[in-house]
């Protein structure tokens, strides 16, 4: 096409004003589309309306071009058959595509409505994702976090729902992963998400409830409150989400409108900002940024101090200041005096909190944790005072869980205290409660190991297998969950599988990083020998046990002699087992009094042996033999 021809077409387009008509249409259509989008986001209109509006908008571009071509010139123009034919074709295409979009959308909704029956994911198991802060500069980030955590707390009180803790959803904060992928990771059938944004002098919260199996949003809602009424907004978000869930689940989901701990919105906002700074400190720690960690903790402590001063009756801010000191003490275990200073400051903050509210479960839990840490670090030199200290810690934690049974950390430390007292029954109960209340807490690996070990000691092998396998599934690179499989193969919990035992031995030594001939290596070989013995291979078992016996420099206390005795006894060699126990307790006479394992099921074959009774005295409590 020549230059003159191109210029002629361009002149004709300008004459017909097609550019102005199309640009005007695009501007007006985009404004309408944005308005529909806002109404859909607020739940006023269904999502299908936006999809159809988008189809019509795109189809309208072609219609605008045709109308501009035929009617863009000045003066009146007649309607021609070609114009009518072209508009009819565009209308048919647009309407056909709109019908297809509507059909697919409705089909997806029907599939979502049936998800409760066809998906393996339970819709009553719910994850509340951290709300997005879409304000400029992240000015509402603390509000978004506070609303999310308040909603998790409120929904956790609904007996018919199984709500993932904030520790479970925190790793997905700000994640770009699709909802259905997050749902599969957390094993949830329903995902609640939301966003927070300024709206004039108000704060608008937009909510969405999605099916975990498909990620499709099937319920929406929105709320808007003045910036100075955040407490009312917090309560209303929980009620709005309960209504959306009620529609989806088809059953009553009633969230009680709880009385707020504070009536001061400013104190609440300061508290949320302090909590956000505390989380930022943990992020710095994970990134090995100790200077950033300390700076963020100082910022958090300053904000919490301001919140505490603003509302002198609110126990939570001084409690959280106590938890900051607790965290610093936990990271100062190499310097007992430094840790002692943090613990003392933490106890002072908690004393203030309990003066404000003597039934604050969180304050009681924090005091119990600080007292336990003081005992664990041996900061109380007098034996009697140390015994009182651990007893006080136990009583604080028990009081805390009586008031609020959802305190997973309190249950976790109680399980450790019970294990120290050689009480595996209560240790397992407490560990189970901790895991049930918060399976995603930082100590989940410890909890699963503790549940495995106490189940093993109590001969509850079905539970022991479950917790060992769950630990391996969730923490595949943790050496403990290879170790527990080896112990189970060496017991009557499993059929003896020699090939598998050596595979697990190799995996354990690799994950644990133990050197050949080291204490850990010899210990694992002794357990593997137990598998050989159970498999009817006594010669191989004897050879492995002899090769695994350590020199005094590797095992000065003779502990591995006691472990070998376990499997000698299982092989029916009672006298050799007794000789090994005798040598062990001779090497470590301090272990004789109330020997930890004397009433463990391992030693049933020696319980009536006179030498055993004289060596260990009255049986002590059961303890976790493979901890």
N, C-alpha and C positions, 0 to 999 in steps of 0.2 A: 504494500500500500504506500503510495507516494505521500510526500510531505503535505501537498495541497489537500489531498483527501483526508488526511488526519486532522488538519486544521479545520476543515469543513465540518467534520463530525464534532470536534470540540466546540466550535461556534454554535452548532445546533444544540448540543447539550446545555451550553450556557443560556441559549435562547429559551430552551424549555425549562430552565431552572431545576433540573433534576438533582444537582448537587445540594442546593438549598433544601429541597423537599426531603431528600433522604436524610440529610444531617438533622433537620428538624424532627423527623420521625424517630431517628435513633435517640436523640436527646429526650424527647417526650416518653418514648417507650422505656428507656432506661430508668427514668424517674418512677414510672408506674411499677416496673419490675422490682426496683429497690423497695418501694412501699409494700408490695406483696411479700417480699422476702422478710421484712420486719414483722409483718402480721403473722407470718408462718412461724418465725422464731419465737414470737410471744405466745404462740398457741392459739391465736384467734382464728386462723385458717389452717386447714390441713396441708401437709406438704405437697399433696397432689396438685393443689391449686398453683403453686409456684412452678412446678414442672410443666403444667399445661400453659401457663402464662409465658414461659420461656419458649415453648414451641410456637405459640402464636406470634411472639415477638420476632422470632427468626423468619417465620413465614411472611410476616408483614413487611420485611425488608424487600422481598420480591414484589409484593403488591405496590409498595411505595415507588419502586423503580418504574413499574408499568404505568401507574397513574401519572407520574411525573413526565413520562415520555408522551403520553397521549393528551394530557391536560395541563402541562406545565407552561404552555405559551399563553400570552395575554389574550384576553377575549374568550368567547365561549367556543368549546369544541364538542362535536357530537360523539356519542358513544358508538364505537365501531365493533363489528363482529370479531376481528382479530383480538381487540382489547378484552372483550367478554370471554373469548376462548382461553386467552392466557391467564386471566384472573380465575377462571374456573379450574384450570389445571393446577395453579398454585393453591387454590382453596382445597381441592381434593387431596393434594399431596400433604398439605398442612394438617387437615382434619384426619387423614389416615395415620400420619405419624403421631398425632395427638392421641388417637384411639389406641395405638400400639403402646405408647407411654403409659396411658391410663390402665390398660390391661395388665402390663407388666408390674406396675405399682400395686394394683389391687391383688394380683397374684402373690407378690412378695408379702403383702400384709396378711393374706390368708395363711401363707406358709409360716409367718411369724406368729400368728395367732395359734397355730398348731404346734409351735416349738415346744411347748410344755409336754406334749405327748410324744414327739418324734426325736427330740434332742436328748443326748445323754447328759447335758448340763441342766442342773436343777434351777428353775427360775427363782426359787426362794433363797438361793445362795447369791448374794449381792455384793458387788464391788462399787464403792463410791470413789470415782477418780477425783483427784485434786482439781478444783475449779480453775479455769483459765482466767488470768487477769488480762483483760484487753484494754485497760486504761493506758493513756499515754505516759510512758516513763515508768510503768509498773507501780504506780502510786497506790493501787488497791490490792497489792499482793498479799499483805497481811490479812485483809478482809477475806480474800478468796480462801486462804489457808484456814482461817478461823471458822468460816462457814462450813468448809468441808469436814473439818474434824468435829465440829458440833453435830453435823448431820450423821456422821459415822457413829458417834456416841448415842444420839437419839434413836437411830434405827437398831443399834445393838441391843436396846432394851425391849425390842419386839420379839416375843418368844417364838413366833412362827417363822422368823427370818434368820438366816445364817449370814452375818455381815463380816466381810473381810476387814481386818484391823487396818489402822492407818499405816502400820509397818509394812503391810502387804501391798498397799497401793502407792506408797511413797516412791518406790523405784520407778514408777510409770509417770511421775509428775512431769508434765511438759513433753511427754513422749509423743512421737509422730506415728507410733504403731496403730494400726486399725483396731477398733473396739473389739472385733471378734478375736483377734490375736491375743489381746490382753486378757479377754475372757477365758480363752483356752489355757493361758499360762496360769491364771488364778483359779481355774476350774469353777467359774461362776456362770449362771444362766441369765443374769440381769446386770446391766452396767448403767450406773447413774453418772452423768457428767453435767457440767454447767460452766457458765462464764459470768464474770462480774465486770461491769463497765459503768462509767459515770453517765448520768442523763440529766443535764442541767444541774440543779442542786440536789439531785437524788442519786441513788445507786440502784442500778437495774441488775437483777440476777435472772439469767435465762437457764432453764433446766431441761434436760433430755433424759429419757429412760429408753434404753436400747436392749434388744434381744442379744444375749451373749453368743448364741450359735451363729447368727448371721451378721450381727453388727448393725441391723436395721433399727433406726429410731422409730418407735411407735407411739410415744407419748411425749408431749412438750408442755412447758408451762413457763411463766415468767412472773416476777415480782418487782415492785419498785417502791423504795422507801427513802425518806430524807436521810442525808448523811449522818445526822445526829440521832438517828433512831436505829442504830445497828443491832441493838439487843432484840427489838421487835422483828427486825428482818431475819435474825438468826432463828428465832422460833418459827416464823412463818415459812422459811425454807423447808424445815422439817415437816411441817404440816402439808405443804404443797406437794413434796415428794411422796409423802404417805398416800395422798390422794391419787397421784399418778400410778403408784404401785398397786393401789387398790383396784384401779381400772384394769390394769394388766393382769394381776394375779386372780382377780375375781373373788377375792376374799377380804375380810376386814384387816386393815393394817393401820392400827391406831397408835400414833405417837403421842405420848403424854406431853402436854405443854408444861415443861419444867420451869420452876422458878429459877431465875438466873442467880449466879453466885454474887454478882454485883449489879447495882442499878446505875452505875456510872459508865456511860458509853465511852468516855475518854480513858478511863482505867482499862476497860475491855480492849480498846484499840491499842493502848500501850502494851498490854499483856500479849496481844497477838503479834505485835512487832518484835517484842522480846523473844517470843517463841520462834519467830522466823529467823532472827539473828542466831538463836541457839542451833537451829537446823543448819544454817549456813556455816557455823563453826564445825559441825560434823563433816560437812562436805569438804572443808579445808583440811581437816584431819585425814580424810580418806585420800586426799591429794598430796599428802605428806607436807602440807604447808602449815608448820607449827606456829609461825608468826601470825598468819592469817587466822588460825584457830584461836589463839589467845585473844587477838583483837576482836574477833566476832563474839567471843564469850564475854569480854568486858563490855561490849556494846549491849549484849543481851542483859547482863546484870544491871547496867545503868537503867535500861528501859523498865525492867521489872521492879527496880527500886522506886522509880517514878510511879509505876502503877500501884505499888504497895502504899506509897505516901498519899496518893490521890483517894484511895478507898481504904481507910484504916481498919475496916472490918473484914476485908477479903483475905482469905487464907492462901489462895493459890499463888499470888506473886511471891511472897516469902518462901513458900514451899519450892517453887521453881528455882529461886536463888539457892536454896539448899541443894537442889539437884545439880546445879552448875558446880558447886563445890564438890559434890560427890563425884562428878565426872572427872574433875581435875585430880582428885585423890586416886581414882582408879588408874590414871595415867602416871601416877607418881610412885608406883609400888617399889621402884628401885631406890627411893629415898624416903625411908619411914618418917623422918622428921618433917619433911615437906608434906607428905600425905597427912600426917597428924594435924598440921595447921589447917589444911583444907577441911578435914573432917570436923574439927572444932568449930570452924566458921559455919559449916553446913548445919551442925547441930544447933547453933545459935539462931540461924534463920528459921529452922523448923520449930524451935521453941516459940518464936514469935508467931508462927502460923498456928500452932496449937493453942496459943493464948487467944487467938481470934476465933478458932473453931476446933474444939477439942475432939470432935468426931470427923475431922477431915481424913478420909481414908488415904489420900495421896500424901498428906503430911506424915501420917503414921507409917506408911510404907517407906517414905524417904528416911525417917529416923531409924527404922529397922535396918535399912540398907547401910546407913552410915555406921550404926553400931556393929553390924556384922563385919563391915570392912575394917573397923578398928580392931576387932577380934582377929580377923584373918591376917592382918599385918603384925599381930603380936605386939600391939602398942600398949597393952595392959600387962605389965610384968608380973603382977601378983596372981597366983593361980586362982585364988578365991574370987578376986575381982574379975578375972577373965571369964570364969564360969558364969558369974552374974551378968556379964556383958552379953554373952551369947544367948543367955536365957532371956534377957531384956529384948534383944533383937528378935528372937523367935516370937515373943509375946506381942511386940509391935506389929510384926507381919501378920500374925494370926488375927489381931484386932482389925487390921486394914482389910483383909479379905472377908471378914465377917460383915463389914460395912459395905464393901464393894467387891464382889467375888470375881470381877473381870480384871483384876490387877495381876496380869501375867507375870511381871517381874517379881512381885511378892511371892507368888506361888513357886516360881523358879528357885528363889533363894531359900524358901522353906524346904524345898526338896533337897537342896544341898545340906542344909542344917540337919535334916532327918537322916541323911546318909552318913554324916559325921557322927551322929548318935547311934549308928548301926541299927536304924529302923527302916528297913527296905520297904515295908508295906506302906507307911505314910510317905516315904520318899517317892514311891511310884505314884501314889494318889496325887501328891502335890505337883509332880512333874507332868502328870496327865492333865491336871487342871490348867497348868501354865500353857501347855501346848494347845489345849482346846480353846483357851481364851485368846491366844495369839500365836498361831502356828508360824507367823512370819517375823517374830521378834529376832533380834540380833543373836540371841542364845539358842536358836532353834536346833542347831547341831548338837549343842550340849544336852538339850532336853531330850532329843531323840536317842542319844547315847545313854542317858540316864534311864530312860524308859526301857531301852533294850536291856541294860545291865541289871536293873532291879527285877525285871521280868525273868531274866536268866537265873538270878539268885533265888527267886521264889519258885523256880521250876515251872513257870507259866510260859512254856516254850512257844506256844502259838503267838502270844503277844511279842515275845522276844524276836521271833522271825519277822513279824510285821514291822516292828520299829527298826530293826536292822535294815530291812529292804527299803523302807521309806527313807531312812537316812541315806542309803546308797543312791536312791532315785533323786533326792533333793540336793545331796552334796556328793556327787560322783567322784570328786577328787580328794575327799577327806579320808585319810588312812584308817580312821577308827571304824568306818563302815566296811572296810575290807577285813579288818581285824575281827569284827564281830561275826562275820560269815565263817571265818576260820574256827572260832570258838564253837559256833553252832554245829559245824561239821564234826567237831571232836566230841559232841555231846549226843545224847539220844534224841535231840530235837530234829536232827537230819539223818538221812541215810549216809553212811560213810562213802565218800567219793574221793579216792586218793588223787586222781588226776586233777580234779577240781581244787583239792586242797593245796597242791603245789602251785597251781595257777594263782590262787588267792594269796598264797605266801609271797609269790613274786610281786604281785600287785601291791600288797601291803608294804613290803620293804622298799619298793620304788616310791610310793606315795609318802611314806614316813621318812624317806631319806636315810635309812639306817645302813651302817657299814657292815660288811661281812665280819662275823665274829664278835660284833658288839652285843651289848645287853639285849637290845630290842630284837636283833637278828636271832640270837639264841632262844629268846623267849618265844618267838614265833615258830621256831623249829620244834620246840618242845610241844607246842599245841598241835603242829602238823603230825608229830609222832603219835599223838592221841588219836588222830584220824586213822593212821596206819594200824594201830592196835584194834580199833573198832572194826576195821575192814578184814580182820583175821590174818594180819601180817606181823606176828610178834617179833620175828627176827629183824625185819626192817625197822620196826618201832624201837627195839632195843638198841640197834645200831645208831639210829637218829638221836635217841636220848643220850647215849654215851658221847656222841660227837658234839652235842649241844651243851654238855656240862661246862660251866665257865671256870676260869681261873679266879683266884681271890681278888685280883685287881679289877676284873670286870664286874664281879658281884660280891663285894666285901661283906654284905649282910647275909648272903646265902639265900636270898629270896627265891632264886631259881631252883634251889634244892626242894623247897616246899612245893613249887609248881610241878616239878618232876614227880613228886610223891603223889600228886593228884592222879596222874595217868598211870603210875605204877599200881595204885590202888584199883583203878578201873580195869587193869590187866589181871587183877587177882593176886598180885604179889604183895600181900599185906605186910610181911616182915620187912621187905626192902623199903616199902613206903614208910613204915614206922622208923626205920633207920634214917631215912632222908629227913623226916620231920625232926628227929632227935638232933641231927647234925645242924639243921637250920636253926633250931631254937638254942642250940649251944653257941652257934656263931652270933646269934642276936638274942641274948637272954632277956633284954628289955621287952621283947615281944611275947614273953610267956604269959604274963598276967593278963587274963581275959583275952587270949589270942583272937584276933578279929574274925577268923574264919572257922573257929572251933566247932560251931554248930551249923556250918554250911552243909548242904547236901553232898558236897564233895567228900566229906569225912565220915559218912555214915558207917563205912566199913571199919573205921577205927574207934568209933564211939565207945565200944565195950572193951577196948584194949587197955589193960591196966597202965602200961607205960604212957599211953596217950593221955589218960586222965591225969596222971601225976605231972605230966609236962605242962599241960595247958590249964589245969584246974577246972573250975566250973565253966561250962561253955559261955562265951560272951554272946553278944547280939550278932545277928546275921549281918554281914556286910557285903558290899559289891565285890565279888572276888576278882572280876576282870576289869576293874576300873583302873 
